[in-house]
Amino acid sequence: MTKIKVIGDILSGKYQPTLTGNPTVDAALVDRFCQKLAIALHLDRTMVQAEHHWNLQLNPEWIYLVDSKILQDSDRIIPAHNVVGINHTDLLRGQTKTTEQKLTKFLTTQPSLK
């Protein structure tokens, strides 16, 4: 089954971008986005998780939905088959429709994930 990690902020390590600058608010926004996405995709909530302390390592068993601003601002994230950029504003507002469409397209064009 597909597992999804949502990265909208990174609260630890040398590279620490945030959504709003307030860690508590950022965590709540990303968590809410994960919940809404899980419901929209008819997945168990444990299959869509926020990753607030991401160390920039990619696990091939996960799909990473990464805030587009993090992708633009970081030369540390190497493009990979399991990374999908998501709209910063959609993440802030909890709007999942565009991400659902991207993810559906992504899943139909990618080789099977574990």
C-alpha positions in Angstrom: 0.0 0.0 0.0 1.2 3.5 -0.8 2.6 5.5 2.1 2.9 9.3 1.9 5.0 11.7 3.8 4.1 15.4 3.7 6.9 17.9 4.2 5.8 21.5 4.7 8.3 22.5 7.3 11.5 21.1 8.7 12.0 21.8 12.4 15.4 20.4 13.0 18.8 20.2 11.4 20.8 22.8 9.4 18.0 23.4 6.9 14.9 24.6 8.6 12.3 26.2 6.3 8.9 26.8 7.7 5.4 27.6 6.4 4.6 30.5 8.7 7.5 30.8 11.0 5.5 29.5 14.0 6.3 25.9 14.6 3.0 25.1 16.4 0.9 26.6 13.6 3.0 25.0 11.0 2.6 21.6 12.6 -1.1 22.0 12.8 -1.4 23.1 9.2 0.6 20.2 7.8 -1.2 17.7 10.1 -4.6 19.1 8.9 -3.5 18.8 5.2 -2.5 15.2 5.8 -5.9 14.4 7.4 -7.8 16.0 4.5 -5.6 14.2 1.9 -6.1 10.8 3.6 -9.8 11.3 3.6 -9.9 12.5 0.0 -7.7 9.5 -1.2 -9.7 7.0 1.0 -6.6 6.0 2.8 -6.1 5.2 6.5 -4.8 8.3 8.3 -1.6 6.4 9.2 -0.7 6.1 5.5 -0.4 9.9 5.1 1.9 11.4 7.7 3.5 14.8 8.3 7.3 14.7 8.6 8.3 17.8 10.6 11.9 16.7 11.3 12.9 15.4 7.9 16.6 14.8 7.4 16.4 15.1 3.6 16.8 11.3 3.3 14.4 9.5 0.9 13.0 6.1 1.7 12.1 4.4 -1.6 9.0 2.9 0.1 7.4 6.3 0.6 6.1 9.0 -1.7 7.2 12.5 -0.5 4.9 15.4 -1.0 7.2 18.4 -0.5 6.3 22.1 -0.3 7.3 23.6 -3.6 9.1 26.5 -1.8 11.3 23.9 0.0 12.1 22.3 -3.4 12.9 25.7 -5.0 15.1 26.9 -2.1 17.1 23.8 -1.5 19.8 22.4 -3.6 20.1 19.5 -1.1 17.0 17.6 -2.4 18.0 15.6 -5.3 15.1 15.0 -7.7 13.8 11.5 -7.3 11.1 9.2 -8.6 9.2 9.4 -5.3 9.2 13.2 -4.7 6.2 15.4 -5.8 6.2 19.1 -5.3 3.0 20.5 -3.8 1.8 24.1 -3.8 2.8 26.1 -0.8 -0.5 28.0 -0.7 -2.5 24.8 -0.9 -0.6 23.4 2.0 -1.2 26.6 4.1 -4.9 26.6 3.3 -5.5 22.8 3.6 -6.6 22.6 -0.1 -5.9 19.1 -1.4 -7.6 19.0 -4.8 -4.5 19.9 -6.9 -2.3 17.6 -4.8 -4.9 14.8 -5.3 -4.7 15.3 -9.1 -0.9 15.4 -9.1 -0.7 12.3 -7.0 -3.2 10.4 -9.1 -1.2 11.3 -12.2 2.1 10.5 -10.4 0.9 7.0 -9.3 -0.3 6.1 -12.8 3.0 7.0 -14.4 5.4 5.6 -11.8 6.6 2.1 -11.4 5.0 0.3 -8.5 6.2 1.4 -5.1 6.7 -1.1 -2.3 
